[in-house]
Amino acid sequence: MKKLVVMLSACLLIGLAGFTQKLAAEKVPAAVKQSFNQKYPGATNVKYEMEDNDFEISFRAEASVMSANFDKTGKWLETEKRQRGV
């Protein structure tokens, strides 16, 4: 039974990893980067990913780890925030 649970958990994690794709900054549209830089000018440790058809940008700002989603035109969709160390 434990083996089955471990195998199912591993499959789930591998499957979820397939929904996002890391991107180099050069592959992110200028409109997305411009909107992000206007909204979060002091962001550090910026990383880009493609999530479905939107861009998810992970970064550090305001003493928190955050991620913001933008569509391909640069329209801000949402931001998630969590305290560092959580």
C-alpha positions in Angstrom: 0.0 0.0 0.0 2.8 2.4 0.9 4.5 1.7 -2.5 1.3 2.5 -4.3 0.9 5.9 -2.4 4.5 6.8 -3.1 4.2 5.9 -6.8 1.0 7.9 -7.2 2.6 10.9 -5.4 5.6 10.7 -7.7 3.4 10.6 -10.8 1.4 13.6 -9.6 4.5 15.7 -8.9 6.0 14.8 -12.3 2.6 15.7 -14.0 2.4 19.0 -12.2 5.9 19.9 -13.2 4.9 19.7 -16.8 2.4 22.5 -16.6 5.1 25.2 -16.2 8.1 25.9 -18.4 11.0 28.0 -17.4 11.9 30.8 -19.8 14.9 32.9 -20.5 14.3 36.6 -20.1 14.9 37.0 -23.8 11.9 34.9 -24.6 9.5 37.0 -22.5 7.6 39.6 -24.6 8.7 43.2 -24.0 5.2 44.2 -22.9 5.2 41.6 -20.1 8.6 42.8 -18.8 7.7 46.4 -19.1 4.4 45.9 -17.1 6.2 43.8 -14.5 9.0 46.5 -14.1 6.4 49.2 -13.7 4.4 47.3 -11.1 7.5 46.0 -9.1 10.4 48.3 -9.8 12.5 47.0 -6.8 12.1 43.3 -7.6 15.1 41.0 -7.3 15.9 37.4 -8.1 13.4 37.5 -11.0 12.6 34.2 -12.8 10.2 33.7 -15.7 7.9 30.7 -16.4 5.2 30.0 -18.9 2.0 28.7 -17.2 -0.7 27.7 -19.6 -0.9 30.7 -21.9 0.3 33.2 -19.3 3.6 34.3 -17.9 4.4 33.7 -14.2 7.2 35.8 -12.8 8.7 34.8 -9.5 10.7 37.4 -7.5 11.5 38.9 -4.2 10.1 42.2 -3.1 8.8 43.9 0.1 10.5 41.3 2.3 8.5 38.5 0.6 8.7 35.9 -2.0 6.1 36.7 -4.7 4.8 35.6 -8.0 2.8 37.7 -10.5 1.0 36.5 -13.6 0.6 38.5 -16.8 -1.0 37.7 -20.1 1.0 38.0 -23.4 0.0 41.6 -23.8 1.4 42.6 -20.5 -1.9 42.8 -18.6 -1.5 42.0 -14.9 -3.7 39.1 -13.8 -2.8 38.3 -10.2 0.0 38.4 -7.6 0.6 35.8 -4.9 2.7 36.7 -1.8 4.2 34.7 1.0 6.6 35.6 3.8 10.2 34.5 3.4 10.9 31.2 5.2 7.3 30.0 4.9 
